[in-house]
Amino acid sequence: MPPAAAAPVRNAEGNDQNTGSAHITAHVHTVTASIAR
């Protein structure tokens, strides 16, 4: 799921940098938490 989620996030960043950044941050935290476990 992380790779699939990454693609839409990049698109969101292109459309709206503020929203994209927020989504990227959220995904990064989620992925980091998953790796930690």
Beta strands, then each sheet from edge to edge (+ up, - down):
end
